[in-house]
Amino acid sequence: MSHDTLKMSDLTTVALVVNMGLWVKPTGSRVTKSGWKDLSDYDYVVFDPEDKLSKQLVDRWGFGVGGSERPEQEFTSYKKGVLNFIVTSKADFFKKYCMATELIKTVDAKTREERIKLFDIIFGTPANLEALEF
């Protein structure tokens, strides 16, 4: 099986998260028109206002913290295989993440650098608020 294929157990995990009543939105390079590669993960941003998912992901489903824990950005990333859940308890963060994803799809950002700059614009990160060329 190639890296770019979700297994049934991965789809079941996504379905279980949705069935917990949490808001789940596909994001990342795989949802853009042309920005993904065969080795790209399947990313999902999850709104978890009661912080009930993190313990399940680690203790029950074997996820590890995926290296993206940024309290100042109010999310933690959990990774297992090709799945990456970006979990937040902040509604504003979730909404901005969804907006950035839609913007990336609309302008068809092709590179990781372009996607990061667009996220930075939506989140108001001043370091990368320079003009973009597509």
mmCIF file of the C-alpha atoms, coordinates in Angstrom:
data_MODEL
# 
_entry.id   MODEL 
# 
loop_
_atom_site.group_PDB 
_atom_site.id 
_atom_site.type_symbol 
_atom_site.label_atom_id 
_atom_site.label_alt_id 
_atom_site.label_comp_id 
_atom_site.label_asym_id 
_atom_site.label_entity_id 
_atom_site.label_seq_id 
_atom_site.pdbx_PDB_ins_code 
_atom_site.Cartn_x 
_atom_site.Cartn_y 
_atom_site.Cartn_z 
_atom_site.occupancy 
_atom_site.B_iso_or_equiv 
_atom_site.pdbx_formal_charge 
_atom_site.auth_seq_id 
_atom_site.auth_comp_id 
_atom_site.auth_asym_id 
_atom_site.auth_atom_id 
_atom_site.pdbx_PDB_model_num 
ATOM 1   C CA . MET A 1 1   ? 0.000   0.000  0.000  1.00 0.00 ? 1   MET A CA 1 
ATOM 2   C CA . SER A 1 2   ? 1.383   3.396  -0.928 1.00 0.00 ? 2   SER A CA 1 
ATOM 3   C CA . HIS A 1 3   ? 1.703   6.181  1.622  1.00 0.00 ? 3   HIS A CA 1 
ATOM 4   C CA . ASP A 1 4   ? -0.991  8.195  -0.132 1.00 0.00 ? 4   ASP A CA 1 
ATOM 5   C CA . THR A 1 5   ? -3.768  5.729  0.688  1.00 0.00 ? 5   THR A CA 1 
ATOM 6   C CA . LEU A 1 6   ? -5.842  5.884  3.847  1.00 0.00 ? 6   LEU A CA 1 
ATOM 7   C CA . LYS A 1 7   ? -6.487  2.515  5.439  1.00 0.00 ? 7   LYS A CA 1 
ATOM 8   C CA . MET A 1 8   ? -9.956  1.550  6.628  1.00 0.00 ? 8   MET A CA 1 
ATOM 9   C CA . SER A 1 9   ? -8.766  1.921  10.235 1.00 0.00 ? 9   SER A CA 1 
ATOM 10  C CA . ASP A 1 10  ? -7.741  5.526  9.463  1.00 0.00 ? 10  ASP A CA 1 
ATOM 11  C CA . LEU A 1 11  ? -11.183 6.272  8.053  1.00 0.00 ? 11  LEU A CA 1 
ATOM 12  C CA . THR A 1 12  ? -12.738 4.624  11.113 1.00 0.00 ? 12  THR A CA 1 
ATOM 13  C CA . THR A 1 13  ? -10.680 6.887  13.384 1.00 0.00 ? 13  THR A CA 1 
ATOM 14  C CA . VAL A 1 14  ? -11.860 9.981  11.511 1.00 0.00 ? 14  VAL A CA 1 
ATOM 15  C CA . ALA A 1 15  ? -15.455 8.733  11.751 1.00 0.00 ? 15  ALA A CA 1 
ATOM 16  C CA . LEU A 1 16  ? -15.077 8.134  15.500 1.00 0.00 ? 16  LEU A CA 1 
ATOM 17  C CA . VAL A 1 17  ? -13.873 11.702 15.988 1.00 0.00 ? 17  VAL A CA 1 
ATOM 18  C CA . VAL A 1 18  ? -16.849 13.014 14.017 1.00 0.00 ? 18  VAL A CA 1 
ATOM 19  C CA . ASN A 1 19  ? -19.203 10.762 16.008 1.00 0.00 ? 19  ASN A CA 1 
ATOM 20  C CA . MET A 1 20  ? -17.893 12.319 19.232 1.00 0.00 ? 20  MET A CA 1 
ATOM 21  C CA . GLY A 1 21  ? -19.804 15.423 18.109 1.00 0.00 ? 21  GLY A CA 1 
ATOM 22  C CA . LEU A 1 22  ? -16.658 17.387 17.306 1.00 0.00 ? 22  LEU A CA 1 
ATOM 23  C CA . TRP A 1 23  ? -16.288 19.680 14.314 1.00 0.00 ? 23  TRP A CA 1 
ATOM 24  C CA . VAL A 1 24  ? -13.788 18.163 11.863 1.00 0.00 ? 24  VAL A CA 1 
ATOM 25  C CA . LYS A 1 25  ? -12.521 19.785 8.666  1.00 0.00 ? 25  LYS A CA 1 
ATOM 26  C CA . PRO A 1 26  ? -10.030 18.333 6.174  1.00 0.00 ? 26  PRO A CA 1 
ATOM 27  C CA . THR A 1 27  ? -7.097  20.689 5.730  1.00 0.00 ? 27  THR A CA 1 
ATOM 28  C CA . GLY A 1 28  ? -3.497  20.680 4.599  1.00 0.00 ? 28  GLY A CA 1 
ATOM 29  C CA . SER A 1 29  ? -1.935  20.155 1.219  1.00 0.00 ? 29  SER A CA 1 
ATOM 30  C CA . ARG A 1 30  ? -4.200  17.247 0.233  1.00 0.00 ? 30  ARG A CA 1 
ATOM 31  C CA . VAL A 1 31  ? -7.285  19.455 0.073  1.00 0.00 ? 31  VAL A CA 1 
ATOM 32  C CA . THR A 1 32  ? -5.672  21.988 -2.240 1.00 0.00 ? 32  THR A CA 1 
ATOM 33  C CA . LYS A 1 33  ? -6.033  21.599 -5.959 1.00 0.00 ? 33  LYS A CA 1 
ATOM 34  C CA . SER A 1 34  ? -2.398  20.894 -6.705 1.00 0.00 ? 34  SER A CA 1 
ATOM 35  C CA . GLY A 1 35  ? -0.344  21.274 -3.540 1.00 0.00 ? 35  GLY A CA 1 
ATOM 36  C CA . TRP A 1 36  ? -0.031  17.703 -2.289 1.00 0.00 ? 36  TRP A CA 1 
ATOM 37  C CA . LYS A 1 37  ? 2.559   15.019 -2.881 1.00 0.00 ? 37  LYS A CA 1 
ATOM 38  C CA . ASP A 1 38  ? 2.387   11.250 -2.498 1.00 0.00 ? 38  ASP A CA 1 
ATOM 39  C CA . LEU A 1 39  ? 4.035   11.514 0.935  1.00 0.00 ? 39  LEU A CA 1 
ATOM 40  C CA . SER A 1 40  ? 1.629   14.174 2.242  1.00 0.00 ? 40  SER A CA 1 
ATOM 41  C CA . ASP A 1 41  ? -0.285  13.394 5.411  1.00 0.00 ? 41  ASP A CA 1 
ATOM 42  C CA . TYR A 1 42  ? -4.045  13.569 5.727  1.00 0.00 ? 42  TYR A CA 1 
ATOM 43  C CA . ASP A 1 43  ? -4.627  16.579 7.959  1.00 0.00 ? 43  ASP A CA 1 
ATOM 44  C CA . TYR A 1 44  ? -7.794  17.409 9.870  1.00 0.00 ? 44  TYR A CA 1 
ATOM 45  C CA . VAL A 1 45  ? -8.406  20.436 12.076 1.00 0.00 ? 45  VAL A CA 1 
ATOM 46  C CA . VAL A 1 46  ? -10.696 19.546 14.993 1.00 0.00 ? 46  VAL A CA 1 
ATOM 47  C CA . PHE A 1 47  ? -12.680 21.868 17.248 1.00 0.00 ? 47  PHE A CA 1 
ATOM 48  C CA . ASP A 1 48  ? -12.772 20.222 20.689 1.00 0.00 ? 48  ASP A CA 1 
ATOM 49  C CA . PRO A 1 49  ? -14.149 22.832 23.138 1.00 0.00 ? 49  PRO A CA 1 
ATOM 50  C CA . GLU A 1 50  ? -14.182 20.425 26.100 1.00 0.00 ? 50  GLU A CA 1 
ATOM 51  C CA . ASP A 1 51  ? -10.741 18.920 25.391 1.00 0.00 ? 51  ASP A CA 1 
ATOM 52  C CA . LYS A 1 52  ? -12.088 15.378 25.329 1.00 0.00 ? 52  LYS A CA 1 
ATOM 53  C CA . LEU A 1 53  ? -10.240 14.137 22.237 1.00 0.00 ? 53  LEU A CA 1 
ATOM 54  C CA . SER A 1 54  ? -6.564  14.470 23.229 1.00 0.00 ? 54  SER A CA 1 
ATOM 55  C CA . LYS A 1 55  ? -6.656  11.728 25.857 1.00 0.00 ? 55  LYS A CA 1 
ATOM 56  C CA . GLN A 1 56  ? -8.519  9.383  23.472 1.00 0.00 ? 56  GLN A CA 1 
ATOM 57  C CA . LEU A 1 57  ? -5.992  9.957  20.686 1.00 0.00 ? 57  LEU A CA 1 
ATOM 58  C CA . VAL A 1 58  ? -2.978  9.233  22.888 1.00 0.00 ? 58  VAL A CA 1 
ATOM 59  C CA . ASP A 1 59  ? -4.233  6.635  25.374 1.00 0.00 ? 59  ASP A CA 1 
ATOM 60  C CA . ARG A 1 60  ? -6.773  4.721  23.321 1.00 0.00 ? 60  ARG A CA 1 
ATOM 61  C CA . TRP A 1 61  ? -5.765  5.100  19.692 1.00 0.00 ? 61  TRP A CA 1 
ATOM 62  C CA . GLY A 1 62  ? -1.963  5.305  19.962 1.00 0.00 ? 62  GLY A CA 1 
ATOM 63  C CA . PHE A 1 63  ? -1.356  8.776  18.526 1.00 0.00 ? 63  PHE A CA 1 
ATOM 64  C CA . GLY A 1 64  ? 1.692   10.778 19.505 1.00 0.00 ? 64  GLY A CA 1 
ATOM 65  C CA . VAL A 1 65  ? 2.100   14.503 19.761 1.00 0.00 ? 65  VAL A CA 1 
ATOM 66  C CA . GLY A 1 66  ? 3.121   15.313 16.197 1.00 0.00 ? 66  GLY A CA 1 
ATOM 67  C CA . GLY A 1 67  ? 5.719   17.939 16.922 1.00 0.00 ? 67  GLY A CA 1 
ATOM 68  C CA . SER A 1 68  ? 3.364   20.879 16.543 1.00 0.00 ? 68  SER A CA 1 
ATOM 69  C CA . GLU A 1 69  ? 2.373   21.965 20.001 1.00 0.00 ? 69  GLU A CA 1 
ATOM 70  C CA . ARG A 1 70  ? 2.062   25.729 20.070 1.00 0.00 ? 70  ARG A CA 1 
ATOM 71  C CA . PRO A 1 71  ? 0.180   27.127 23.067 1.00 0.00 ? 71  PRO A CA 1 
ATOM 72  C CA . GLU A 1 72  ? 0.506   30.640 21.638 1.00 0.00 ? 72  GLU A CA 1 
ATOM 73  C CA . GLN A 1 73  ? -1.386  29.373 18.580 1.00 0.00 ? 73  GLN A CA 1 
ATOM 74  C CA . GLU A 1 74  ? -3.725  27.349 20.751 1.00 0.00 ? 74  GLU A CA 1 
ATOM 75  C CA . PHE A 1 75  ? -3.486  23.931 19.162 1.00 0.00 ? 75  PHE A CA 1 
ATOM 76  C CA . THR A 1 76  ? -1.766  20.576 19.477 1.00 0.00 ? 76  THR A CA 1 
ATOM 77  C CA . SER A 1 77  ? -1.052  18.248 16.579 1.00 0.00 ? 77  SER A CA 1 
ATOM 78  C CA . TYR A 1 78  ? -1.474  14.483 17.046 1.00 0.00 ? 78  TYR A CA 1 
ATOM 79  C CA . LYS A 1 79  ? -0.006  12.095 14.480 1.00 0.00 ? 79  LYS A CA 1 
ATOM 80  C CA . LYS A 1 80  ? -0.268  8.392  13.728 1.00 0.00 ? 80  LYS A CA 1 
ATOM 81  C CA . GLY A 1 81  ? 0.789   7.020  10.364 1.00 0.00 ? 81  GLY A CA 1 
ATOM 82  C CA . VAL A 1 82  ? -0.637  9.254  7.643  1.00 0.00 ? 82  VAL A CA 1 
ATOM 83  C CA . LEU A 1 83  ? -3.216  10.887 9.946  1.00 0.00 ? 83  LEU A CA 1 
ATOM 84  C CA . ASN A 1 84  ? -2.607  14.238 11.569 1.00 0.00 ? 84  ASN A CA 1 
ATOM 85  C CA . PHE A 1 85  ? -5.236  15.835 13.824 1.00 0.00 ? 85  PHE A CA 1 
ATOM 86  C CA . ILE A 1 86  ? -4.754  19.528 14.618 1.00 0.00 ? 86  ILE A CA 1 
ATOM 87  C CA . VAL A 1 87  ? -6.810  19.897 17.789 1.00 0.00 ? 87  VAL A CA 1 
ATOM 88  C CA . THR A 1 88  ? -7.983  23.169 19.307 1.00 0.00 ? 88  THR A CA 1 
ATOM 89  C CA . SER A 1 89  ? -10.463 24.180 21.985 1.00 0.00 ? 89  SER A CA 1 
ATOM 90  C CA . LYS A 1 90  ? -10.691 27.734 20.617 1.00 0.00 ? 90  LYS A CA 1 
ATOM 91  C CA . ALA A 1 91  ? -13.559 28.489 18.220 1.00 0.00 ? 91  ALA A CA 1 
ATOM 92  C CA . ASP A 1 92  ? -11.763 31.501 16.730 1.00 0.00 ? 92  ASP A CA 1 
ATOM 93  C CA . PHE A 1 93  ? -8.684  29.419 15.913 1.00 0.00 ? 93  PHE A CA 1 
ATOM 94  C CA . PHE A 1 94  ? -10.837 26.712 14.280 1.00 0.00 ? 94  PHE A CA 1 
ATOM 95  C CA . LYS A 1 95  ? -12.694 29.291 12.164 1.00 0.00 ? 95  LYS A CA 1 
ATOM 96  C CA . LYS A 1 96  ? -9.470  30.972 11.030 1.00 0.00 ? 96  LYS A CA 1 
ATOM 97  C CA . TYR A 1 97  ? -7.958  27.595 10.153 1.00 0.00 ? 97  TYR A CA 1 
ATOM 98  C CA . CYS A 1 98  ? -11.009 26.780 8.016  1.00 0.00 ? 98  CYS A CA 1 
ATOM 99  C CA . MET A 1 99  ? -10.823 30.218 6.353  1.00 0.00 ? 99  MET A CA 1 
ATOM 100 C CA . ALA A 1 100 ? -7.128  29.744 5.560  1.00 0.00 ? 100 ALA A CA 1 
ATOM 101 C CA . THR A 1 101 ? -7.832  26.313 4.078  1.00 0.00 ? 101 THR A CA 1 
ATOM 102 C CA . GLU A 1 102 ? -10.549 27.745 1.821  1.00 0.00 ? 102 GLU A CA 1 
ATOM 103 C CA . LEU A 1 103 ? -8.276  30.619 0.759  1.00 0.00 ? 103 LEU A CA 1 
ATOM 104 C CA . ILE A 1 104 ? -5.520  28.172 -0.144 1.00 0.00 ? 104 ILE A CA 1 
ATOM 105 C CA . LYS A 1 105 ? -7.963  26.151 -2.238 1.00 0.00 ? 105 LYS A CA 1 
ATOM 106 C CA . THR A 1 106 ? -9.272  29.288 -3.968 1.00 0.00 ? 106 THR A CA 1 
ATOM 107 C CA . VAL A 1 107 ? -5.861  30.632 -4.993 1.00 0.00 ? 107 VAL A CA 1 
ATOM 108 C CA . ASP A 1 108 ? -4.509  27.122 -5.595 1.00 0.00 ? 108 ASP A CA 1 
ATOM 109 C CA . ALA A 1 109 ? -1.360  27.575 -3.513 1.00 0.00 ? 109 ALA A CA 1 
ATOM 110 C CA . LYS A 1 110 ? 1.098   25.028 -4.853 1.00 0.00 ? 110 LYS A CA 1 
ATOM 111 C CA . THR A 1 111 ? 3.997   25.203 -2.423 1.00 0.00 ? 111 THR A CA 1 
ATOM 112 C CA . ARG A 1 112 ? 4.311   24.793 1.314  1.00 0.00 ? 112 ARG A CA 1 
ATOM 113 C CA . GLU A 1 113 ? 5.805   28.295 1.502  1.00 0.00 ? 113 GLU A CA 1 
ATOM 114 C CA . GLU A 1 114 ? 2.736   29.786 -0.219 1.00 0.00 ? 114 GLU A CA 1 
ATOM 115 C CA . ARG A 1 115 ? 0.384   27.892 2.107  1.00 0.00 ? 115 ARG A CA 1 
ATOM 116 C CA . ILE A 1 116 ? 2.272   29.036 5.211  1.00 0.00 ? 116 ILE A CA 1 
ATOM 117 C CA . LYS A 1 117 ? 2.174   32.661 4.066  1.00 0.00 ? 117 LYS A CA 1 
ATOM 118 C CA . LEU A 1 118 ? -1.574  32.494 3.517  1.00 0.00 ? 118 LEU A CA 1 
ATOM 119 C CA . PHE A 1 119 ? -2.092  30.966 6.973  1.00 0.00 ? 119 PHE A CA 1 
ATOM 120 C CA . ASP A 1 120 ? 0.076   33.718 8.437  1.00 0.00 ? 120 ASP A CA 1 
ATOM 121 C CA . ILE A 1 121 ? -2.061  36.362 6.721  1.00 0.00 ? 121 ILE A CA 1 
ATOM 122 C CA . ILE A 1 122 ? -5.300  34.912 8.139  1.00 0.00 ? 122 ILE A CA 1 
ATOM 123 C CA . PHE A 1 123 ? -3.790  34.523 11.613 1.00 0.00 ? 123 PHE A CA 1 
ATOM 124 C CA . GLY A 1 124 ? -2.123  37.945 11.530 1.00 0.00 ? 124 GLY A CA 1 
ATOM 125 C CA . THR A 1 125 ? 1.384   36.601 12.034 1.00 0.00 ? 125 THR A CA 1 
ATOM 126 C CA . PRO A 1 126 ? 3.512   39.651 11.227 1.00 0.00 ? 126 PRO A CA 1 
ATOM 127 C CA . ALA A 1 127 ? 6.686   37.782 10.222 1.00 0.00 ? 127 ALA A CA 1 
ATOM 128 C CA . ASN A 1 128 ? 5.297   36.718 6.850  1.00 0.00 ? 128 ASN A CA 1 
ATOM 129 C CA . LEU A 1 129 ? 2.917   39.524 5.915  1.00 0.00 ? 129 LEU A CA 1 
ATOM 130 C CA . GLU A 1 130 ? 4.720   40.224 2.683  1.00 0.00 ? 130 GLU A CA 1 
ATOM 131 C CA . ALA A 1 131 ? 3.129   40.252 -0.747 1.00 0.00 ? 131 ALA A CA 1 
ATOM 132 C CA . LEU A 1 132 ? 2.520   36.887 -2.388 1.00 0.00 ? 132 LEU A CA 1 
ATOM 133 C CA . GLU A 1 133 ? 3.049   36.162 -6.054 1.00 0.00 ? 133 GLU A CA 1 
ATOM 134 C CA . PHE A 1 134 ? 1.272   33.269 -7.716 1.00 0.00 ? 134 PHE A CA 1 
# 
